[in-house]
Amino acid sequence: MRLLIDYLIQHGRPVVLYSDRHSIVSINLLEHEGEMTQFNRALKTLDIKPISAP
């Protein structure tokens, strides 16, 4: 979260954020599919669209 805050301060709000499928960004367990991580909730609040690598 600190990295996101620092990025926003230096560069402003991006429209999208492209990332890998790290567990900070996406939930990789089938039984929790569709749930959002705290990081994704923050992105949604900031109106930043998350895009995960295939």
Contacts in CASP RR format, 6 or more apart in sequence:
PFRMAT RR
TARGET T0000
AUTHOR 0000-0000-0000
METHOD contacts of the structure
MODEL  1
MRLLIDYLIQHGRPVVLYSDRHSIVSINLLEHEGEMTQFNRALKTLDIKP
ISAP
1 38 0 8 1.000
1 39 0 8 1.000
1 42 0 8 1.000
4 39 0 8 1.000
4 42 0 8 1.000
8 46 0 8 1.000
13 46 0 8 1.000
13 47 0 8 1.000
13 48 0 8 1.000
14 48 0 8 1.000
15 48 0 8 1.000
15 49 0 8 1.000
16 48 0 8 1.000
16 49 0 8 1.000
16 50 0 8 1.000
16 51 0 8 1.000
17 43 0 8 1.000
17 48 0 8 1.000
17 49 0 8 1.000
17 50 0 8 1.000
17 51 0 8 1.000
18 51 0 8 1.000
18 53 0 8 1.000
19 25 0 8 1.000
19 50 0 8 1.000
19 51 0 8 1.000
19 52 0 8 1.000
19 53 0 8 1.000
20 52 0 8 1.000
20 53 0 8 1.000
21 28 0 8 1.000
21 52 0 8 1.000
21 53 0 8 1.000
23 37 0 8 1.000
24 37 0 8 1.000
24 39 0 8 1.000
25 37 0 8 1.000
25 39 0 8 1.000
25 40 0 8 1.000
25 50 0 8 1.000
25 52 0 8 1.000
26 37 0 8 1.000
26 40 0 8 1.000
26 50 0 8 1.000
26 52 0 8 1.000
27 33 0 8 1.000
27 34 0 8 1.000
27 35 0 8 1.000
27 36 0 8 1.000
27 37 0 8 1.000
36 44 0 8 1.000
40 50 0 8 1.000
43 49 0 8 1.000
43 50 0 8 1.000
END
